[in-house]
Amino acid sequence: MSTDWQGIRRTAATAIAAGVAAATFTASPAAARPPDATASSAAGPSCYEVPYANRLQAKKNAAGVIFVRKGDYWRLWDNQRDEWLVRVEYNYAGVDDGWKTAAQHADGGQGTVQHNVSERFRYICFRLYSPRFGYTGAVRYRT
């Protein structure tokens, strides 16, 4: 009663290797990226997947912001008088924490706010929020 143990081991090893290879090729490219908590929900893109820009506008130019990294100035405008505040939120790329408010602006105006961001982190993502239009998409920029 002799059993071919080497044949059984070879077959088992081949089956395991095939399973690992199949799992590797079916994994999404986003799974290979470093963890990033800049997305507000699991459905949103990470900070590494958003466009690179120092400015952002809401639809129909309802509001917007320009980030000036030399001095950490946020130039914010709100083009609609509707008694809603517009705020800029930012997060550091690759850091597992929540969004922080950089600036808020009153109804229908424009202005510049200085709010320091840490240069320890290479990139920030920022977005606009207003109850009128909700959250805009985020953009990524150098600190």
ROLO-747545 format. One line per field, with one value per atom (N, C-alpha, C): residue number from 1; chain; atom name; x, y, z. Coordinates in pm, 1 decimal. Atoms other than C-alpha are relative to their C-alpha. Layout:
k: c(NUM:...)
c: c(A:...)
a: c(CA:...)
east: c(X:...)
north: c(Y:...)
up: c(Z:...)
% end
This chain:
k: c(1:1:1:2:2:2:3:3:3:4:4:4:5:5:5:6:6:6:7:7:7:8:8:8:9:9:9:10:10:10:11:11:11:12:12:12:13:13:13:14:14:14:15:15:15:16:16:16:17:17:17:18:18:18:19:19:19:20:20:20:21:21:21:22:22:22:23:23:23:24:24:24:25:25:25:26:26:26:27:27:27:28:28:28:29:29:29:30:30:30:31:31:31:32:32:32:33:33:33:34:34:34:35:35:35:36:36:36:37:37:37:38:38:38:39:39:39:40:40:40:41:41:41:42:42:42:43:43:43:44:44:44:45:45:45:46:46:46:47:47:47:48:48:48:49:49:49:50:50:50:51:51:51:52:52:52:53:53:53:54:54:54:55:55:55:56:56:56:57:57:57:58:58:58:59:59:59:60:60:60:61:61:61:62:62:62:63:63:63:64:64:64:65:65:65:66:66:66:67:67:67:68:68:68:69:69:69:70:70:70:71:71:71:72:72:72:73:73:73:74:74:74:75:75:75:76:76:76:77:77:77:78:78:78:79:79:79:80:80:80:81:81:81:82:82:82:83:83:83:84:84:84:85:85:85:86:86:86:87:87:87:88:88:88:89:89:89:90:90:90:91:91:91:92:92:92:93:93:93:94:94:94:95:95:95:96:96:96:97:97:97:98:98:98:99:99:99:100:100:100:101:101:101:102:102:102:103:103:103:104:104:104:105:105:105:106:106:106:107:107:107:108:108:108:109:109:109:110:110:110:111:111:111:112:112:112:113:113:113:114:114:114:115:115:115:116:116:116:117:117:117:118:118:118:119:119:119:120:120:120:121:121:121:122:122:122:123:123:123:124:124:124:125:125:125:126:126:126:127:127:127:128:128:128:129:129:129:130:130:130:131:131:131:132:132:132:133:133:133:134:134:134:135:135:135:136:136:136:137:137:137:138:138:138:139:139:139:140:140:140:141:141:141:142:142:142:143:143:143)
c: c(A:A:A:A:A:A:A:A:A:A:A:A:A:A:A:A:A:A:A:A:A:A:A:A:A:A:A:A:A:A:A:A:A:A:A:A:A:A:A:A:A:A:A:A:A:A:A:A:A:A:A:A:A:A:A:A:A:A:A:A:A:A:A:A:A:A:A:A:A:A:A:A:A:A:A:A:A:A:A:A:A:A:A:A:A:A:A:A:A:A:A:A:A:A:A:A:A:A:A:A:A:A:A:A:A:A:A:A:A:A:A:A:A:A:A:A:A:A:A:A:A:A:A:A:A:A:A:A:A:A:A:A:A:A:A:A:A:A:A:A:A:A:A:A:A:A:A:A:A:A:A:A:A:A:A:A:A:A:A:A:A:A:A:A:A:A:A:A:A:A:A:A:A:A:A:A:A:A:A:A:A:A:A:A:A:A:A:A:A:A:A:A:A:A:A:A:A:A:A:A:A:A:A:A:A:A:A:A:A:A:A:A:A:A:A:A:A:A:A:A:A:A:A:A:A:A:A:A:A:A:A:A:A:A:A:A:A:A:A:A:A:A:A:A:A:A:A:A:A:A:A:A:A:A:A:A:A:A:A:A:A:A:A:A:A:A:A:A:A:A:A:A:A:A:A:A:A:A:A:A:A:A:A:A:A:A:A:A:A:A:A:A:A:A:A:A:A:A:A:A:A:A:A:A:A:A:A:A:A:A:A:A:A:A:A:A:A:A:A:A:A:A:A:A:A:A:A:A:A:A:A:A:A:A:A:A:A:A:A:A:A:A:A:A:A:A:A:A:A:A:A:A:A:A:A:A:A:A:A:A:A:A:A:A:A:A:A:A:A:A:A:A:A:A:A:A:A:A:A:A:A:A:A:A:A:A:A:A:A:A:A:A:A:A:A:A:A:A:A:A:A:A:A:A:A:A:A:A:A:A:A:A:A:A:A:A:A:A:A:A:A:A:A:A:A:A:A:A:A)
a: c(N:CA:C:N:CA:C:N:CA:C:N:CA:C:N:CA:C:N:CA:C:N:CA:C:N:CA:C:N:CA:C:N:CA:C:N:CA:C:N:CA:C:N:CA:C:N:CA:C:N:CA:C:N:CA:C:N:CA:C:N:CA:C:N:CA:C:N:CA:C:N:CA:C:N:CA:C:N:CA:C:N:CA:C:N:CA:C:N:CA:C:N:CA:C:N:CA:C:N:CA:C:N:CA:C:N:CA:C:N:CA:C:N:CA:C:N:CA:C:N:CA:C:N:CA:C:N:CA:C:N:CA:C:N:CA:C:N:CA:C:N:CA:C:N:CA:C:N:CA:C:N:CA:C:N:CA:C:N:CA:C:N:CA:C:N:CA:C:N:CA:C:N:CA:C:N:CA:C:N:CA:C:N:CA:C:N:CA:C:N:CA:C:N:CA:C:N:CA:C:N:CA:C:N:CA:C:N:CA:C:N:CA:C:N:CA:C:N:CA:C:N:CA:C:N:CA:C:N:CA:C:N:CA:C:N:CA:C:N:CA:C:N:CA:C:N:CA:C:N:CA:C:N:CA:C:N:CA:C:N:CA:C:N:CA:C:N:CA:C:N:CA:C:N:CA:C:N:CA:C:N:CA:C:N:CA:C:N:CA:C:N:CA:C:N:CA:C:N:CA:C:N:CA:C:N:CA:C:N:CA:C:N:CA:C:N:CA:C:N:CA:C:N:CA:C:N:CA:C:N:CA:C:N:CA:C:N:CA:C:N:CA:C:N:CA:C:N:CA:C:N:CA:C:N:CA:C:N:CA:C:N:CA:C:N:CA:C:N:CA:C:N:CA:C:N:CA:C:N:CA:C:N:CA:C:N:CA:C:N:CA:C:N:CA:C:N:CA:C:N:CA:C:N:CA:C:N:CA:C:N:CA:C:N:CA:C:N:CA:C:N:CA:C:N:CA:C:N:CA:C:N:CA:C:N:CA:C:N:CA:C:N:CA:C:N:CA:C:N:CA:C:N:CA:C:N:CA:C:N:CA:C:N:CA:C:N:CA:C:N:CA:C:N:CA:C:N:CA:C:N:CA:C:N:CA:C:N:CA:C:N:CA:C:N:CA:C:N:CA:C)
east: c(83.2:0.0:88.6:-90.6:232.3:-77.2:66.0:107.0:105.0:-93.0:271.3:-16.7:14.2:310.4:52.8:-53.9:521.4:-100.3:102.3:247.0:-114.3:108.3:-16.1:45.0:-51.7:204.2:11.3:-16.3:279.2:-136.5:134.3:-92.3:-58.7:50.8:-183.0:71.2:-75.7:95.8:-42.5:45.3:-16.7:-136.5:134.0:-377.8:7.1:-14.2:-271.5:60.4:-63.4:-45.3:-98.3:100.4:-328.2:-101.2:94.3:-563.4:59.6:-67.1:-310.6:14.2:-15.1:-244.8:-133.1:132.3:-617.4:-42.7:36.1:-668.8:81.8:-85.2:-377.2:-47.2:40.0:-500.8:-140.3:135.4:-860.8:-9.1:2.8:-766.6:-0.9:8.4:-844.6:130.9:-122.4:-560.3:0.3:6.5:-684.8:44.9:-42.0:-612.2:151.3:-145.3:-243.3:52.1:-41.3:-234.0:13.2:-7.6:-135.5:-133.6:127.1:-426.9:-9.7:19.1:-574.6:-138.2:128.7:-851.1:-52.2:47.3:-902.2:-135.5:133.1:-1212.1:-101.7:98.8:-1521.6:-79.8:72.0:-1678.2:72.3:-63.9:-1587.2:-21.5:29.4:-1742.7:82.8:-74.6:-1530.4:142.4:-137.8:-1189.9:97.7:-101.9:-873.7:68.1:-67.8:-659.6:98.4:-94.3:-414.2:-69.5:73.4:-687.3:-72.3:69.9:-821.6:93.6:-84.6:-698.2:93.6:-99.6:-394.8:-27.0:29.1:-486.1:4.7:0.6:-460.0:-131.4:128.8:-814.8:-114.0:118.8:-1164.8:-122.5:124.8:-1506.3:-118.6:126.2:-1858.2:-66.1:70.8:-2097.4:-56.0:48.7:-2197.1:69.3:-80.2:-1925.9:-76.3:73.9:-2154.8:94.6:-101.6:-1844.5:131.8:-129.9:-1475.3:106.8:-113.1:-1139.3:129.5:-135.7:-774.9:90.7:-94.8:-504.3:135.7:-132.5:-182.7:92.3:-78.8:74.6:107.6:-97.7:330.0:-76.8:74.8:177.2:-127.5:121.0:-108.1:-125.0:119.1:-374.4:-106.7:116.5:-720.6:-84.5:83.6:-895.8:-133.7:131.8:-1261.5:-103.3:109.5:-1564.8:-130.5:136.7:-1939.1:-78.8:65.5:-2132.1:-151.6:145.4:-2486.2:-41.1:53.4:-2672.0:-120.1:106.8:-2874.1:3.7:-12.7:-2781.5:62.0:-72.8:-2565.6:149.6:-144.9:-2200.6:64.0:-81.0:-1943.1:126.4:-122.3:-1653.3:93.7:-105.1:-1327.5:46.5:-49.4:-1227.4:122.9:-120.5:-888.4:38.5:-53.1:-713.1:137.7:-133.7:-354.8:-5.2:-1.3:-293.3:73.3:-60.8:-223.7:-11.3:13.9:-318.1:-141.1:127.8:-595.8:-67.1:74.7:-796.6:-111.9:115.9:-1102.2:34.2:-15.2:-1150.9:1.9:-11.8:-1055.5:-48.7:48.2:-1211.2:113.6:-105.0:-965.9:-57.8:58.9:-1198.8:-148.6:143.3:-1563.4:-20.6:26.5:-1708.3:-148.9:138.3:-2025.4:-64.3:87.4:-2301.2:38.6:-16.1:-2225.3:121.0:-117.8:-1877.2:125.9:-128.4:-1511.4:100.8:-102.6:-1205.2:111.7:-116.8:-872.0:15.4:-18.9:-813.4:133.4:-124.2:-475.2:-25.3:14.3:-491.4:118.1:-122.4:-162.3:-29.5:1.3:-124.0:141.2:-130.2:158.0:76.1:-84.6:441.5:65.8:-51.8:532.1:-55.2:62.5:292.2:14.5:-32.9:361.0:-120.2:118.2:6.3:-120.0:130.4:-332.4:-105.2:117.1:-670.9:-96.4:99.6:-937.2:-124.1:130.3:-1303.0:-83.9:94.3:-1590.7:-126.7:130.2:-1913.1:-92.7:107.9:-2236.9:-128.9:128.8:-2588.7:-71.0:61.9:-2688.0:40.4:-46.5:-2471.0:66.1:-62.1:-2331.9:151.6:-144.8:-1972.6:38.7:-57.1:-1772.3:100.1:-109.7:-1514.3:124.2:-123.8:-1173.4:108.5:-121.9:-844.5:119.2:-122.2:-491.0:101.8:-102.3:-213.2:114.0:-121.5:135.4:-9.9:2.9:176.0:116.9)
north: c(-116.7:0.0:124.3:-112.9:270.1:117.7:-121.7:626.8:92.1:-92.8:876.1:136.7:-123.0:1157.1:120.8:-112.3:1373.2:48.6:-37.9:1369.5:76.3:-66.7:1471.0:139.8:-129.9:1752.8:94.3:-83.0:1878.4:50.3:-39.4:1882.3:104.5:-96.6:2065.9:133.7:-124.5:2320.8:74.6:-62.2:2383.6:64.7:-55.1:2439.3:126.7:-118.3:2685.4:115.2:-104.5:2875.6:58.3:-49.4:2900.6:89.8:-83.3:3037.9:135.2:-126.0:3300.3:87.5:-76.7:3404.5:58.7:-50.2:3437.0:115.9:-108.5:3650.0:125.4:-115.5:3874.0:74.5:-64.4:3940.0:58.8:-55.0:4007.8:114.6:-112.3:4261.7:131.4:-129.7:4621.4:75.2:-78.8:4866.8:89.0:-85.6:5084.5:-74.5:76.8:4801.2:1.5:-4.0:4831.2:133.2:-131.9:5198.3:-1.7:-9.8:5299.3:44.6:-40.8:5347.3:151.1:-144.2:5693.7:30.8:-30.9:5836.9:135.0:-130.5:6152.7:-6.3:12.7:6020.0:1.7:-13.0:6102.8:-127.3:124.9:5766.5:-105.9:108.1:5428.7:14.7:-13.9:5526.8:108.6:-111.6:5840.5:-39.3:30.6:5843.6:43.7:-41.0:5867.1:126.6:-124.8:6177.9:-19.3:25.8:6013.0:-10.9:20.0:5970.7:124.7:-122.3:6327.8:88.5:-87.5:6598.7:85.8:-84.9:6809.0:144.2:-140.7:7179.1:79.7:-85.8:7475.4:75.3:-70.1:7592.4:-97.5:83.9:7454.9:88.8:-74.0:7580.6:-94.0:73.1:7463.9:17.4:-10.2:7413.4:140.1:-132.1:7729.8:112.7:-97.7:7915.9:58.3:-44.7:7934.7:39.4:-30.2:7937.9:-57.4:52.0:7871.7:34.4:-23.6:7869.1:-15.6:12.6:7919.8:-11.9:18.8:7786.3:53.9:-56.2:7990.1:-58.5:74.1:7766.0:84.0:-87.9:8040.3:94.4:-76.6:8179.9:-69.3:76.9:7924.9:87.4:-83.5:8164.1:-73.3:57.5:8049.7:116.1:-104.2:8287.9:-63.5:63.8:8204.0:99.6:-86.0:8343.3:-77.1:52.5:8287.6:95.9:-86.9:8422.6:3.6:-1.4:8365.2:46.4:-48.4:8554.7:-84.4:90.8:8279.1:-32.3:14.8:8309.0:-132.6:121.3:7995.3:29.6:-12.6:7983.9:-103.5:92.6:7823.9:-25.7:28.8:7644.3:-87.4:79.9:7492.1:-101.2:105.6:7158.6:-61.3:62.2:6993.2:-120.1:116.4:6674.2:-29.4:35.7:6554.5:-134.9:124.1:6286.1:-109.3:114.6:5947.6:-1.5:-6.9:6049.1:-44.6:57.0:5861.8:88.6:-87.5:6148.2:66.5:-61.5:6357.4:128.6:-126.9:6664.8:113.9:-117.0:6996.8:122.8:-122.4:7337.4:101.4:-99.6:7588.9:140.2:-133.6:7882.4:-11.2:-14.4:7988.4:140.3:-133.7:8274.8:27.6:-42.9:8470.4:7.4:0.1:8504.5:103.3:-89.0:8650.3:88.5:-85.6:8782.3:-76.2:64.2:8708.7:52.7:-42.7:8725.6:-101.7:85.5:8576.4:-31.0:45.6:8372.2:-71.4:73.1:8258.6:-110.3:116.6:7908.8:-91.8:77.7:7725.5:-148.3:144.9:7371.1:-50.3:56.6:7142.1:-38.6:37.7:7111.4:-135.5:133.7:6783.9:-101.6:87.8:6617.5:63.6:-51.9:6654.7:58.3:-43.6:6693.3:16.0:-10.1:6810.2:-16.3:-0.3:6753.0:100.2:-91.5:7018.1:-0.7:-0.8:7057.2:112.2:-101.5:7303.4:-67.9:49.0:7253.2:117.5:-92.0:7446.9:-81.2:69.9:7328.3:17.6:-25.8:7477.5:-104.5:92.7:7249.8:-126.0:119.7:6990.7:5.8:7.9:6872.3:1.4:6.5:6940.9:-115.3:96.7:6697.2:62.5:-49.9:6728.9:14.5:-11.6:6837.5:-17.6:25.0:6760.8:107.6:-100.6:7016.2:-14.0:7.1:7045.2:98.5:-89.8:7192.3:95.7)
up: c(0.0:0.0:0.0:15.7:-126.5:-56.9:46.7:-171.3:-58.1:64.0:-403.0:65.8:-76.1:-145.8:-76.1:75.9:-375.3:-103.8:98.4:-639.4:64.4:-70.8:-384.6:43.4:-40.9:-248.8:-119.1:118.8:-599.2:-48.3:42.3:-687.9:94.3:-97.8:-366.3:-14.0:15.6:-414.8:-126.6:124.8:-773.2:17.7:-23.1:-661.9:84.9:-85.7:-391.2:-79.1:81.0:-630.2:-100.6:94.9:-884.3:70.7:-76.0:-617.2:36.7:-33.5:-506.6:-124.1:124.6:-867.0:-44.4:39.4:-939.0:89.6:-92.1:-627.7:-28.1:29.8:-723.2:-123.3:124.4:-1075.0:5.6:-9.6:-968.2:98.3:-94.9:-698.1:-77.3:67.3:-788.6:14.7:-12.1:-856.1:123.2:-118.5:-569.6:125.1:-116.1:-327.6:15.4:-6.7:-412.4:52.8:-47.6:-305.0:151.0:-145.9:46.8:57.0:-58.5:285.8:8.8:2.6:265.6:52.7:-60.9:479.5:-44.6:42.2:283.2:-66.0:58.2:121.0:113.0:-106.8:321.1:20.2:-13.0:254.5:-81.3:73.1:113.5:-150.0:141.5:-220.1:-67.1:58.2:-267.6:-36.1:37.7:-434.2:107.9:-96.4:-229.6:-49.7:34.3:-228.4:-115.1:108.7:-468.5:-135.6:124.3:-731.0:-49.7:40.0:-747.6:-81.4:82.7:-987.6:84.8:-65.3:-898.8:-41.1:29.2:-874.3:129.8:-118.7:-638.4:13.1:-3.1:-709.5:-23.2:10.2:-699.9:-9.5:14.5:-808.5:12.0:-1.3:-736.8:-136.4:127.7:-1027.1:-20.2:40.3:-1211.6:76.7:-74.2:-1015.1:119.7:-117.7:-712.3:112.5:-101.2:-491.3:-49.4:39.4:-518.9:100.5:-89.3:-349.5:-80.2:51.5:-443.6:121.1:-109.6:-212.0:-44.1:25.6:-203.4:105.8:-98.9:-42.0:66.7:-64.5:25.4:92.7:-98.0:342.3:44.1:-33.0:352.8:0.0:15.4:226.9:-78.9:66.8:123.7:-51.7:61.7:-119.3:-35.1:7.8:-91.6:-48.7:44.0:-270.2:-4.0:5.6:-259.2:-88.7:97.8:-557.8:11.3:-12.1:-434.3:139.3:-128.0:-165.4:37.0:-39.8:-6.8:149.1:-144.5:362.8:43.3:-35.3:354.1:-1.0:-3.5:454.3:-93.3:78.9:226.2:79.5:-74.2:389.2:-83.2:62.2:272.7:103.3:-86.9:422.7:-64.7:53.6:385.8:83.7:-68.4:479.3:-57.4:45.9:457.1:-70.6:77.4:194.3:76.7:-66.2:349.4:150.5:-145.5:704.4:37.4:-39.9:880.3:105.1:-89.0:1029.8:-79.9:65.3:951.7:-72.5:70.8:737.1:100.5:-86.1:896.4:-76.4:64.4:826.0:-6.0:19.0:679.7:4.4:7.1:616.1:-25.9:30.2:601.7:-51.6:48.5:415.4:4.2:-10.7:461.5:-137.7:116.1:212.2:-105.3:114.0:-129.2:0.2:-2.2:-70.6:-34.2:22.7:-107.8:99.5:-93.4:109.0:8.0:-18.1:206.2:147.6:-137.1:520.1:6.1:-19.2:648.0:101.5:-87.3:793.5:-29.5:20.7:839.1:-15.7:16.2:712.2:25.4:-33.6:814.8:-126.8:112.2:565.5:23.1:-29.9:732.4:-98.4:97.7:491.4:-138.0:132.7:120.8:-73.2:73.3:-13.6:93.2:-63.8:103.6:-108.6:86.9:-50.1:61.6:-54.1:-17.9:-87.4:65.6:-107.8:58.3:-47.3:-68.3:49.6:-46.1:121.3:25.3:-32.7:137.7:0.3:4.4:221.6:-134.3:129.6:-115.1:-102.9:103.0:-332.2:54.7:-58.5:-89.1:-12.9:13.6:-121.9:-147.2:133.9:-434.1:-2.5:8.3:-561.0:60.5:-62.3:-397.1:-106.0:79.9:-552.0:93.9:-75.8:-439.5:-37.2:27.0:-402.3:100.4:-82.0:-254.8:117.7:-117.6:95.4:-1.5)
% end
